[in-house]
Amino acid sequence: MLVQMGMGGRRALQQDALGSSPGMPLTCRPSVCAATPLSRLQAHKASLQRKLAERQADVAAQQQELAGVEAENEGLRARIATQTVHPQDVMRMNADK
């Protein structure tokens, strides 16, 4: 889609597909202007695939971290379950606050 830009005698035409914002002069990066629509689509697809792979790696790392924290939590719960709490301990803990 072409958008007419500018004021005065000369007007620059800008393509939305170039990624420039309205009001900016026409810029044509060689990698964008020389590329065919198919190659731009393939580049975009490759970019999205890279982002997907990065996000999947992040999810896997977070799942591993979560599993470690849950294991630690279960260990601490088991440790607390075996501990006995005496009234003197409760009074000492309240005094420490």
QUIFENZI-V581979 format. One record per helix or strand of 3 or more residues. SS is the DSSP state (H for helix, E for strand). FROM is the first residue (numbers start at 1). LEN is the number of residues. If there is no record, write none. Layout:
ss	from	len
SS	FROM	LEN
SS	FROM	LEN
//
This chain:
ss	from	len
E	2	4
E	12	4
H	16	3
H	30	4
H	37	46
H	87	10
//
